[in-house]
Amino acid sequence: MIVRESLDKIVEELFSDVKVNDFSINWILNSPRASENSVREVYTFLRNRGLSDDKIASQAQLLGMNPETIERNYQNHIGLLRENYQDRASGRGLILNQPQLLGISPETINANVQFLSYLGIDYNNYTNALLLGTEPQTKRRKMAWMLRELFNYGNLPQEQKREAINGLYRFVRDNPRVLIRSINSMGKSRKKLRERILQYK
């Protein structure tokens, strides 16, 4: 583990003009794998891949991760997220824009790519990239809640249930960011959401 005094010195050295938030500092301090060498190694890796100090500082908790894990995630993610399959590095733009994805396991990213592709959602869109960071099961629970609470699925006759599911899929495809919200948040705006889904029924 790295101690606070050492970490403060490294942060001051690496980010002389950029503020690193307290959450990230505490995360690194609590990381059992973080050392002076590993923090510097991850920082150098990220800089060499094109991330600015501002981007690294905004996700500085990555510096508390194992350098080998960061490199493995990077190689996996740019290959999996590439838009041009002739160019293996074409997924790099999304990583440069959303570096927090490097803290997510290849298994989770892979499961999300499959799930979002099935729904027809463009996960390479920078505004939708946040969807890659939560488990597919979490998104499925949110969709089940919407089907029940917004589409009144439980009270529909059997012959209308398939159309309700299709309507939910169309709504989510057109409004993917709704899956970023918590069920509690959606519950508080249930009335507005019901108005929005009328055209999908």
N, C-alpha and C positions, 0 to 999 in steps of 0.2 A: 504493500500500500504506500501511497505517496502522502507526505505530511503537508499541512497547510502552508507552512513557510516556503517549502520548496515549490509547491504549485503556484503560489503567488508570484515568485520570482520568474518562473517559466512563462506564466501568463503575461506578465509585464514585458518580458523580453520578446515574446512572439506577437503580442497584440498591443503594441505601444500606443496606437491611436484608436483602438476599438475596445468597447466595453464588453466584458463577458459577464453574463448574468449569474446571480447567486445560485440558481437552480443547477446550472451546469457545473459550477465549481463544487457544490456539495455532492453532485452525482459522481464526479471524478474522485473526490476524496473518499467516497463510500465504495468505490469500485475496488474489489480485491485484486484485480489484475493490473491496475494502473501503477506505473512507476515513472520516474523522470524520463527514462529512455523510451518507454512505450508512448508517453504523451508526445514527445518530440518526433518519434517515428510516425505516429498517425498524422500529426500536423504536416510533416514533410510529404507524406504520401498524398494527402488531400491537396496540398499546394501544387505538387507535381502533376496532379490530375486536372488542374485548372480552377480549383475553388479559391475564391478571394478570401482575404482575412475576415471581411464582413460576414460572408457565408459561413465560414468555419466557426466564427465567434457566435453566430446565431444558433448553431447546433454543437456547441463546444462539448457537450456530453459525449460526443463521439470520441473525443480525446481520451476518455476513460476506458475505451474498449481495447480488446486485444488487437494489435496491428494485423495479425494474420486473419482474424475474423473480418476486419474492415476490408482487407484486400480481397478475400474470398467473396464477400458480399458485393463488392464493386464489380468484380469480374462476372459474377453470376447475373447481377442486375442489368449491366449494360448489354449483355448478350440477350437476356430475356425481354428487355423493354425496347429493343431496337425496332424502329419503324421501317427501316430499309434492311431487308434480310440479306442483301448483298454486302452490306456494311455493318460488321459486327459492332462497331463503336457508335452506331447511330443512337443508341440509348443513352449516350453520355450526356446529352443536353438535359434530359429529365433529372439525372443525378446532380448535375451542376445547379439546377434550379431548386431541387428538393433534396438537399444532402441528408436530411433526416432518414431517408430511405436506406442509407447505408447501415443504420442501426437495426434494420429489420431482417430477419432470417430469410435465406433463399426459399425455404419451405413455405413461409407465409406469403412472400411475393409471388411465388409460383401458383399457389392456391388462389390468390386474388386475381392474377392474370387470367386464369381459367374461368373463374366466377364472373368477372367483369366482361370478359369476351362473350360468355354465354348470354349475358344480359344485353350485349350490344353497346356497352359503355366504353368510350375512348379513354383508356387509362393513361395514354401518353399526353393528354391534354393537361397542362400544368395545374389548372384549377381542379381537376379530378384526381390528381396524383395522391391527395390525402387519403383517398379510398384504398390505396395500396397498403396503408399502415395499420388497418384494423383487420381482425380475423374475418374470413367469409361467414363464419357462424354468427358473428355479431350482426352483420348486414342481413343475414337471413332472418334473424329474430326481429329486426326492424321492419322487414318486409312482411313478416307474418303479422306483426302488430298493425301495419297499415291495411293489410287485407281484412283483418278482423274489425278494426275501428273505423276505417274510412270507407271501405267497400262493403261493410256489413255482411261479410262472407257467410257467417254462421246462419243467417236468416234467409239466405237466397235459396230459391228452388234449385234442385240439382242441375237442371239444364242451363242455369245462368252462372254457375260457379266457374266453368272454364273461361267464360268471357270476362269474369271479374279478375281472374289470375292474369289473363292477357292484358287487361286494362292496367293492372298494377305494373306489369313489366313495361308497358309503354310509358307510363308515368315516370317510373324510375329511370328509364332510358333518356327521357326528355329532361328530367330533373335529378341527375345523379347526386348532386350535393345534398339532397335530402337525407341520403344515407350517412352523411357525416354527423348529422344531428343525433342527440340522444333520444331514446324513447320518451323520457321525461319531458324534454324540450318539445317534442312533437305533440305530446299529450296536452301541453299548455296552449298550443296553437291549433288544436284539433279542428275548430270551426273554420279557420282560414284554409287549412289543408283540405277539408271536405269540399270547400268551394272550388279549390284548384283541381280536384280530381273529377269534377262533374263531367268534363268533356271526355274522360277516359272510361266512363261507365257505359 
